[in-house]
């Protein structure tokens, strides 16, 4: 089934390529307008016929026909023609942050640059800075973006890697009796650099097993060996490694490939390492390795060779946050701003999932790109929330409440959007940076600290603004920012979107040491977005976050009490 997001992406790239090839501006605008509106459409576009599609705002007869074509054929003839007339390297340049269609058109048609490699050379020798419309700052920014893109090649975000790993695992199960996912995926790394599988059969050796794999497994013969297959799966660029392991060695190998070297070589009081103990005969589960070592079991996510040995001496695995321990869902968007589902839909589904409260946090008025709420819209939303709370409270058999929140833009000077009397009308405020991201560390620190010191700030949203594998995020002094949150009683968000996972899990322990609570927020723009909290929970556990320090693990009564005290009510 063709999804809404696939249709949006197809129309969006078509519009960009049409503009690149100097197509009629009214046709280009028809595409971009359609993309804007259908991106917010909550129904299933693939189930609609031509006449039903024309009833959607922004979708005329021409665009309805294009959507029908995408649904029926999986593509657009017009897009295929545009792709055929565009060098692959030019299409790759759309991945570079800071340059849009107009600049790419200049690079290709006026300067003659049709690939990222030549663009990098032009930046390095300084010639690009001399091109009208670019200059030294743009040249430097492009170089930084190219370097970042190159460093991310062949890597996948956690969500994509997990999904692909499960597909490959199912395929491998047709050829091997035992197939386990290992490595980066098992350790819940936010960025996965390779996919590793351990396989075994009842046979005593691996002779000829890998030769039976189907054509979807594209081998790199030079990198492979009799016991290790290396290559790619289909057209996926991430490295794939399959290790054949004898049945009696399976537990040992799985343990070794699920931990950092510094974890494995850590010695106990007897001078024994976990690596050595994992080789003992007769082991049936990983817990026994830690038992022999003399400490409780450490989950794979935490085996980084850093804080986990001290952590496990003072806490229990049962203390770690879980999906089940979360009581509410904070930081979510509705159709009031740039969400796909209505406030009532978002609230009802939250209640259906068994949560006690929904923290709505649509964009504030300065976020015009995301239909940020003008003051009149804020008042309208608050009135609807009050009606919804009367309707939904106890309707699921237990108390439920929608909390009045906003994701307030942190403005250039560090102040929050809206005057104080409007800020005071919210139950809570997520303060986030969305604009002017090209900041020095000093500038970013100053901007964030001022927002944190604002008495209306409840949660600091996605602290660095990073987009994994896409945007590095602005530099910050983590200790300074966390210390400021501690001093001002501000919660820090772990943005659970697999695109962000920001705050970085490596700073969770420092936050806990300073007494700063963390909130696992999905930043959901549609109902299904709530499930992104699974990724947030995964990295939170990796960083050792406990339930008692998780903001949205508070019950509704506890949350209401916390927010009332925060507001001095």
Legacy VTK file of the C-alpha trace (Angstrom):
# vtk DataFile Version 3.0
C-alpha trace
ASCII
DATASET POLYDATA
POINTS 569 float
0.000 0.000 0.000
1.364 3.418 -0.986
1.546 5.612 2.128
0.715 9.303 2.499
4.353 10.098 3.273
5.484 8.353 0.072
3.014 10.416 -1.962
4.218 13.620 -0.281
7.880 12.768 -0.906
7.193 11.916 -4.565
5.362 15.183 -5.205
7.976 17.165 -3.263
10.983 15.897 -5.254
9.008 16.355 -8.470
8.395 20.010 -7.570
12.070 20.578 -6.794
13.221 19.023 -10.059
10.605 20.951 -12.039
11.919 24.192 -10.541
15.466 23.067 -11.289
14.517 22.566 -14.941
12.713 25.936 -15.199
9.201 24.507 -15.431
6.180 26.778 -15.378
6.069 28.414 -11.939
2.301 27.905 -11.632
2.731 24.138 -12.100
5.510 24.095 -9.516
3.301 26.038 -7.114
0.471 23.539 -7.671
2.783 20.757 -6.514
4.113 22.621 -3.469
0.619 23.698 -2.404
-0.629 20.124 -2.689
2.315 18.887 -0.622
1.547 21.436 2.112
-2.072 20.339 2.473
-1.881 16.584 1.956
0.982 16.391 4.454
-1.642 17.383 7.022
-4.342 15.062 5.658
-5.233 12.449 8.268
-7.036 9.930 6.072
-5.519 7.327 3.748
-4.966 8.979 0.366
-4.503 5.634 -1.374
-8.122 4.677 -0.647
-9.617 7.786 -2.256
-10.858 8.013 -5.818
-10.298 10.965 -8.154
-13.387 12.920 -7.126
-12.710 12.410 -3.417
-9.132 13.655 -3.841
-10.339 16.874 -5.453
-12.286 17.648 -2.277
-9.017 18.005 -0.315
-7.864 21.594 0.075
-4.957 22.344 -2.257
-5.661 19.371 -4.517
-7.142 20.294 -7.886
-7.964 17.995 -10.782
-4.377 17.930 -12.054
-2.914 16.999 -8.667
-5.666 14.468 -8.002
-4.638 12.765 -11.248
-1.000 12.778 -10.143
-1.892 11.158 -6.808
-3.953 8.479 -8.567
-0.962 7.797 -10.849
1.387 7.440 -7.856
-1.011 5.068 -6.100
-1.535 2.905 -9.190
2.036 2.802 -10.531
4.210 3.706 -7.563
5.717 6.705 -9.354
5.082 9.567 -11.760
5.982 9.496 -15.440
6.862 13.189 -15.141
9.229 12.466 -12.246
10.956 9.669 -14.137
11.544 11.993 -17.083
12.971 14.659 -14.785
15.248 12.132 -13.091
16.467 10.880 -16.476
17.450 14.434 -17.412
19.179 15.223 -14.112
22.679 13.994 -13.222
22.622 11.749 -10.145
25.211 13.990 -8.528
22.928 17.006 -8.833
20.143 15.105 -7.069
22.637 14.235 -4.311
23.258 17.953 -3.780
19.723 18.327 -2.408
21.044 16.604 0.737
23.382 19.510 1.483
22.092 21.856 4.155
22.099 25.545 3.332
21.570 25.382 -0.426
18.187 25.142 -2.088
16.985 24.657 -5.622
18.052 28.122 -6.820
21.657 27.718 -5.679
21.841 24.143 -7.021
20.585 25.455 -10.375
23.397 28.044 -10.428
25.997 25.434 -9.515
24.877 23.043 -12.237
23.806 25.261 -15.120
26.077 28.282 -14.669
29.189 26.962 -12.899
29.109 23.441 -14.336
29.265 21.559 -11.020
27.115 18.428 -11.193
28.282 16.368 -8.208
29.232 16.770 -4.547
32.895 15.878 -5.098
33.425 18.747 -7.579
31.492 21.049 -5.276
33.816 20.150 -2.416
36.868 20.901 -4.565
35.406 24.279 -5.560
34.911 25.096 -1.886
38.373 23.957 -0.865
40.160 26.004 -3.554
38.015 29.058 -2.782
36.509 29.411 -6.250
32.919 28.960 -5.065
33.149 32.034 -2.830
33.684 34.112 -5.979
30.385 32.973 -7.539
27.635 35.578 -7.243
25.174 34.684 -4.506
27.527 32.451 -2.531
30.468 34.077 -0.710
32.838 32.884 1.994
30.269 32.021 4.675
28.152 29.944 2.298
31.281 28.205 1.024
32.324 27.333 4.571
28.823 26.150 5.457
28.686 23.894 2.381
32.072 22.372 3.257
30.889 21.618 6.788
27.684 20.043 5.458
29.599 17.895 2.949
31.997 16.720 5.655
29.050 15.800 7.863
27.294 13.938 5.024
30.466 12.007 4.208
30.867 10.979 7.834
27.305 9.594 7.875
27.530 7.544 4.669
26.595 3.910 5.159
24.920 4.516 8.529
21.303 4.207 9.623
19.186 5.706 12.380
18.022 3.348 15.110
14.507 2.943 13.705
15.590 2.191 10.134
18.321 -0.198 11.285
15.962 -2.128 13.573
13.351 -2.508 10.828
15.927 -3.631 8.252
17.555 -6.008 10.728
14.234 -7.720 11.376
13.624 -8.159 7.641
17.075 -9.711 7.185
16.641 -11.882 10.272
13.418 -13.340 8.862
15.223 -14.027 5.575
18.165 -15.731 7.293
15.852 -17.959 9.325
15.057 -19.780 6.077
18.686 -20.958 5.943
19.817 -21.241 9.570
18.257 -22.863 12.631
19.329 -20.025 14.949
19.647 -16.351 13.964
20.320 -13.563 16.459
20.661 -9.829 15.883
23.817 -8.539 17.543
26.158 -5.534 17.590
24.921 -1.955 17.255
21.256 -2.887 16.923
21.176 -5.049 20.042
22.985 -2.328 21.978
20.328 0.221 20.922
22.828 2.635 19.393
21.130 5.748 18.044
23.308 5.490 14.922
24.014 2.030 13.510
27.207 1.645 11.482
26.801 -2.026 10.553
24.293 -4.842 10.843
25.641 -7.926 12.579
23.994 -11.346 12.746
25.102 -14.520 14.469
23.847 -17.710 12.857
24.147 -21.381 13.655
22.919 -24.804 12.601
23.045 -28.164 14.288
25.886 -29.078 11.911
29.368 -28.891 13.390
30.792 -26.631 10.696
29.774 -23.848 8.328
31.015 -25.360 5.123
28.961 -24.156 2.159
26.229 -22.505 4.233
26.801 -18.983 2.938
26.809 -20.117 -0.689
23.089 -20.863 -0.394
22.091 -17.276 0.358
19.794 -15.678 -2.266
20.767 -12.874 -4.660
19.362 -10.276 -2.247
22.558 -10.831 -0.230
25.303 -9.133 -2.265
28.624 -10.532 -1.035
31.967 -8.755 -0.848
34.198 -11.804 -1.531
37.446 -10.047 -0.582
36.110 -9.125 2.861
34.442 -12.495 3.534
35.875 -15.708 4.952
34.579 -19.277 5.486
33.017 -18.333 8.818
32.107 -14.677 8.153
30.000 -13.352 5.265
30.332 -9.640 4.513
28.498 -7.505 1.996
25.200 -5.659 1.519
21.511 -6.519 1.478
19.756 -5.446 -1.725
20.582 -1.791 -2.448
21.068 -0.803 1.204
24.426 0.914 1.695
25.007 -0.168 5.282
27.594 -2.923 5.818
26.153 -6.339 6.615
28.078 -9.027 8.486
26.924 -12.594 9.157
29.009 -14.749 11.472
28.552 -18.506 11.650
29.025 -19.680 15.238
29.144 -23.202 16.636
26.166 -23.916 18.872
28.272 -24.338 22.005
29.916 -20.926 21.384
26.762 -18.975 20.644
26.234 -17.420 24.083
29.894 -16.365 24.350
29.949 -14.780 20.903
26.645 -12.979 21.401
27.953 -11.540 24.659
31.250 -10.427 23.069
29.580 -8.702 20.129
27.046 -6.986 22.396
29.547 -5.037 24.486
32.283 -2.441 24.140
35.866 -3.661 24.512
36.270 -1.566 27.671
33.320 -3.395 29.204
34.708 -6.811 28.346
38.214 -6.172 29.712
37.094 -4.670 33.037
38.620 -6.763 35.857
36.946 -7.756 39.110
38.642 -8.098 42.512
40.051 -11.469 41.470
41.581 -10.011 38.324
39.143 -11.786 36.037
37.555 -10.067 33.049
34.043 -10.499 31.751
35.558 -11.658 28.464
37.401 -14.513 30.170
34.389 -15.492 32.265
32.139 -15.556 29.189
34.237 -18.424 27.801
33.368 -20.765 30.675
31.717 -24.071 29.776
28.121 -24.797 30.630
26.766 -21.231 30.549
23.108 -21.029 29.555
22.417 -17.291 29.844
24.320 -14.004 30.055
23.200 -13.399 33.640
25.508 -16.237 34.723
28.561 -14.367 33.369
27.870 -11.400 35.647
27.097 -13.720 38.541
30.560 -15.279 38.185
32.041 -11.770 37.937
30.327 -10.772 41.190
27.839 -8.096 40.089
24.196 -8.027 38.937
23.327 -8.395 35.254
23.999 -5.375 33.010
21.681 -4.956 30.041
23.259 -4.856 26.522
22.315 -1.188 26.047
24.550 -0.134 28.954
27.664 -2.170 28.144
29.778 0.800 27.070
32.650 0.396 29.530
31.884 3.699 31.221
29.440 4.318 34.073
27.583 1.008 34.144
29.722 -0.762 36.774
29.146 1.996 39.350
25.509 2.299 38.316
24.689 -1.363 38.887
26.205 -1.260 42.381
23.795 1.493 43.433
20.679 0.775 41.369
18.750 -2.221 40.058
17.725 -2.997 36.487
14.145 -2.812 37.717
14.764 0.891 38.411
15.302 1.650 34.708
12.517 3.458 32.915
10.253 1.356 30.694
7.358 2.072 28.363
5.053 0.639 31.033
6.332 3.085 33.675
5.365 6.144 31.584
2.104 7.719 32.724
1.685 10.553 30.233
2.817 11.883 26.881
4.248 15.404 26.826
5.142 17.646 23.835
2.716 16.821 21.053
1.246 18.744 18.112
-2.235 18.899 16.605
-3.865 20.460 13.562
-3.850 23.729 15.487
-0.261 24.056 14.212
1.524 21.535 11.976
0.102 18.241 13.269
-1.869 15.766 11.141
-4.570 14.883 13.678
-7.029 17.004 15.595
-6.711 17.771 19.284
-9.539 15.376 20.095
-8.013 12.598 17.980
-4.646 13.051 19.677
-6.263 13.055 23.124
-8.540 10.070 22.503
-5.716 7.914 21.159
-3.502 8.869 24.079
-6.258 7.758 26.442
-6.816 4.601 24.391
-3.142 3.678 24.883
-3.727 3.763 28.640
-1.997 7.021 29.530
-3.329 9.413 32.166
-2.584 12.718 30.449
-1.654 14.333 27.178
0.536 17.408 27.113
-0.366 19.309 23.967
2.399 21.688 22.832
1.671 23.186 19.444
4.084 25.681 17.917
4.078 29.292 19.089
3.292 32.345 16.997
6.830 33.051 15.726
6.918 29.626 14.050
5.027 30.805 10.972
6.517 27.938 8.936
4.611 25.536 11.219
1.366 27.529 11.480
2.283 28.709 14.971
-0.611 29.783 17.184
-1.571 33.437 17.299
-2.936 34.555 20.675
-6.538 34.191 19.480
-5.758 30.586 18.455
-4.252 29.902 21.895
-7.471 31.069 23.530
-9.533 28.962 21.119
-7.443 25.877 21.862
-7.693 26.389 25.611
-11.469 26.564 25.351
-11.527 23.306 23.375
-9.210 21.646 25.912
-11.574 22.559 28.744
-14.479 20.980 26.868
-12.425 17.903 26.009
-11.426 17.425 29.625
-15.088 17.386 30.657
-15.801 14.836 27.927
-12.785 12.527 28.369
-12.329 12.553 32.143
-13.156 9.083 33.437
-14.503 8.009 30.025
-11.817 5.319 29.882
-12.469 4.121 33.410
-9.789 6.274 35.049
-8.941 9.982 35.224
-7.554 11.574 32.054
-6.603 15.155 31.296
-5.260 17.243 28.433
-2.633 19.689 29.724
-2.457 23.144 28.139
1.049 23.536 26.792
2.966 25.247 24.024
6.276 24.657 22.314
7.520 28.191 22.610
10.236 29.268 20.235
13.331 30.511 22.011
13.812 33.774 20.184
17.160 35.147 19.069
17.780 36.964 22.343
16.751 33.964 24.476
13.298 35.277 25.371
10.167 33.167 24.962
7.413 33.762 22.431
4.275 35.609 23.714
3.933 38.226 26.468
3.970 37.066 30.093
0.186 37.152 30.535
-0.189 34.589 27.731
2.715 32.450 28.963
1.017 32.369 32.356
-2.123 30.835 30.813
-0.359 27.552 29.977
0.013 24.580 32.319
3.528 23.998 31.034
5.920 25.279 28.390
8.457 23.458 26.237
11.113 25.987 25.211
12.909 25.095 21.969
15.200 26.671 19.386
13.933 26.403 15.799
15.526 29.361 14.009
18.989 30.892 13.579
20.685 27.564 14.232
24.119 28.647 13.007
25.424 29.752 16.393
28.778 29.650 18.116
28.861 27.686 21.356
29.025 30.901 23.375
25.997 32.334 21.557
24.002 29.112 21.911
24.827 28.870 25.621
23.759 32.461 26.232
20.503 31.982 24.333
19.580 28.715 26.051
20.509 29.838 29.557
18.312 32.925 29.273
15.386 30.733 28.196
16.076 28.290 31.039
16.092 31.169 33.530
12.662 32.296 32.346
10.279 31.330 35.187
7.687 30.082 32.665
9.986 27.442 31.125
9.068 23.938 32.245
10.996 21.772 29.771
14.012 22.516 27.579
13.128 20.937 24.216
15.647 19.087 21.979
18.654 20.930 23.476
20.983 20.899 20.448
18.469 20.896 17.571
20.300 18.006 15.921
18.809 15.774 13.227
20.673 12.487 13.199
22.503 11.760 9.918
21.198 15.058 8.574
22.081 18.011 10.794
24.794 18.151 13.406
23.052 20.597 15.695
24.462 23.719 17.294
27.333 23.311 19.798
26.556 23.717 23.497
28.397 23.364 26.794
26.373 20.438 28.138
27.521 20.876 31.726
26.678 24.581 31.700
23.200 23.957 30.259
22.440 21.066 32.627
23.701 23.108 35.601
21.392 25.962 34.554
18.435 23.562 34.407
19.327 22.263 37.870
19.499 25.806 39.265
16.143 26.777 37.759
14.143 23.576 38.200
13.826 22.992 34.466
13.250 19.509 33.045
15.310 18.437 30.004
13.658 16.673 27.105
14.850 13.440 25.581
13.178 14.040 22.239
12.181 10.496 21.310
11.888 11.068 17.568
14.459 8.714 16.004
15.533 11.722 13.929
16.608 13.548 17.100
17.085 11.495 20.323
18.201 14.751 21.884
19.330 15.125 24.801
22.155 12.743 23.873
22.078 9.722 26.186
25.754 10.249 27.129
24.714 13.214 29.286
21.920 11.494 31.186
24.144 10.503 34.104
25.416 14.045 34.565
21.835 15.318 34.552
20.875 12.767 37.196
23.879 13.684 39.331
22.643 17.293 39.268
19.093 16.267 40.156
17.616 17.240 36.778
14.556 15.269 35.687
14.249 14.123 32.081
11.079 13.852 30.026
10.793 11.261 27.229
8.749 13.207 24.683
7.717 11.937 21.234
7.279 15.396 19.666
4.369 13.636 17.950
2.750 15.345 14.966
0.284 12.481 14.479
-1.228 9.767 16.646
1.218 7.052 15.590
4.041 9.375 16.607
3.392 8.450 20.248
5.119 5.133 19.593
8.406 6.930 18.994
8.682 6.937 22.778
9.948 3.363 22.416
13.118 4.805 20.854
13.325 7.403 23.601
12.983 4.708 26.255
15.722 2.671 24.551
18.321 5.467 24.665
17.127 6.556 28.113
17.833 3.062 29.448
21.165 3.118 27.620
22.041 6.227 29.615
20.802 4.719 32.889
17.634 6.816 33.311
15.522 5.614 36.202
11.751 5.834 36.524
11.951 8.091 39.586
13.837 10.735 37.540
11.560 10.523 34.493
9.194 13.498 34.361
6.391 11.829 32.414
6.479 8.809 34.731
4.688 11.047 37.243
1.023 10.153 37.715
-1.617 12.701 36.718
-2.048 13.796 40.339
1.733 14.128 40.771
2.064 16.014 37.482
-0.715 18.461 38.362
0.900 19.064 41.758
4.335 19.587 40.176
3.034 22.059 37.591
0.995 23.948 40.189
4.067 24.397 42.372
6.147 25.412 39.347
3.620 28.140 38.591
3.282 29.080 42.256
-0.395 28.218 42.251
LINES 1 570
569 0 1 2 3 4 5 6 7 8 9 10 11 12 13 14 15 16 17 18 19 20 21 22 23 24 25 26 27 28 29 30 31 32 33 34 35 36 37 38 39 40 41 42 43 44 45 46 47 48 49 50 51 52 53 54 55 56 57 58 59 60 61 62 63 64 65 66 67 68 69 70 71 72 73 74 75 76 77 78 79 80 81 82 83 84 85 86 87 88 89 90 91 92 93 94 95 96 97 98 99 100 101 102 103 104 105 106 107 108 109 110 111 112 113 114 115 116 117 118 119 120 121 122 123 124 125 126 127 128 129 130 131 132 133 134 135 136 137 138 139 140 141 142 143 144 145 146 147 148 149 150 151 152 153 154 155 156 157 158 159 160 161 162 163 164 165 166 167 168 169 170 171 172 173 174 175 176 177 178 179 180 181 182 183 184 185 186 187 188 189 190 191 192 193 194 195 196 197 198 199 200 201 202 203 204 205 206 207 208 209 210 211 212 213 214 215 216 217 218 219 220 221 222 223 224 225 226 227 228 229 230 231 232 233 234 235 236 237 238 239 240 241 242 243 244 245 246 247 248 249 250 251 252 253 254 255 256 257 258 259 260 261 262 263 264 265 266 267 268 269 270 271 272 273 274 275 276 277 278 279 280 281 282 283 284 285 286 287 288 289 290 291 292 293 294 295 296 297 298 299 300 301 302 303 304 305 306 307 308 309 310 311 312 313 314 315 316 317 318 319 320 321 322 323 324 325 326 327 328 329 330 331 332 333 334 335 336 337 338 339 340 341 342 343 344 345 346 347 348 349 350 351 352 353 354 355 356 357 358 359 360 361 362 363 364 365 366 367 368 369 370 371 372 373 374 375 376 377 378 379 380 381 382 383 384 385 386 387 388 389 390 391 392 393 394 395 396 397 398 399 400 401 402 403 404 405 406 407 408 409 410 411 412 413 414 415 416 417 418 419 420 421 422 423 424 425 426 427 428 429 430 431 432 433 434 435 436 437 438 439 440 441 442 443 444 445 446 447 448 449 450 451 452 453 454 455 456 457 458 459 460 461 462 463 464 465 466 467 468 469 470 471 472 473 474 475 476 477 478 479 480 481 482 483 484 485 486 487 488 489 490 491 492 493 494 495 496 497 498 499 500 501 502 503 504 505 506 507 508 509 510 511 512 513 514 515 516 517 518 519 520 521 522 523 524 525 526 527 528 529 530 531 532 533 534 535 536 537 538 539 540 541 542 543 544 545 546 547 548 549 550 551 552 553 554 555 556 557 558 559 560 561 562 563 564 565 566 567 568
